[in-house]
Amino acid sequence: MDEAIDTGSAHSARIYDYIIGGEDHYPADREAGDAMCREWPALPVHMRANRDFMNRAVRYLAAQAGIRQFLDVGTGIPTSPNIHEIAQSVSPDARVVYIDNDPLVLRLSQGLLDSAPEGRTAYIEADMRDPAGIMDDPRLRATLDLSRPVALTVIAIVHFMTDEDDAVGIVRRLLDPLPSGSHLAMSIGTAEFAPDEVGRVAREYAARGMPMRLRTFAEAEEFFAGLDLVAPGVVQVHKWRPDGTGTEVVRDEDIAMFGVVARKP
């Protein structure tokens, strides 16, 4: 499997893993992460806040919205607690399908498959730019019952999709087959709160072949047209239902991500 992994070039998921303190990265990723943190020292705070938002959103979906099925697109390198661990801590029968196209994630995916016996998890190597291929995959259909509500989670990924990719359309095509009562949870990169610093980080990504498309508040809202926003709506990730468990002081200018949960009527 290792021969399929380009260890000489930085990768967004491995940079993220390095900055939040993970172990699955290579020298190119560390060099990139260090360069980005020099440009914006708050980057680790921002990334941890994004991860915390995902954890709170999944707990809300399982505990308060009653969701028992999750489709996570753009999974990234496994970091505990993963979505199935959070969901199954609320309801052991929860089912989760993880989607990613990074060979390293595939290599590390065994931890994603360690489901509670009452539930089920699956990992599918696929590209989110092929929504039909994802939704028609027999492994997804064997794990999730698409006649019942599903939570679609798309965390910290669409800012790596350019306008030509049509991220809004892709998310819509992933959501369309899901029934009423399904939810969409997303975090969406923005430069609205620290434009200079985030702009410099974006240039570091672009210099390594990872152009970014950062979105305004209005552009973030486009992903949720026709859906019912869950309070507090479109906000920075650290402001989405904070639970008081964090010990880190987070300033608005340290966060470059909107966090949103919405329900499909």
Protein Blocks (a to p, Z undefined) as FASTA:
>chain_A
ZZmpcfkbccfklmmmmmnopabdcfklmmmmmmmmmmmmmlmmmmmmmmmmmmmmmmmm
mmmnopabdcdehkbpaddddfklmmmmmmmmbccddddfbfklmmmmmmmmmccfklcc
ddddddfklmmlmmmpmklmmmpcckbccddddehklmmpcfklommlmmmmmmmmpceh
iacddddddfklmmmlmmmmmmmmmmnopacddddfklmmmmmgoiacddebjadfklgo
pehlacbdcdfklpccdcdddddZZ
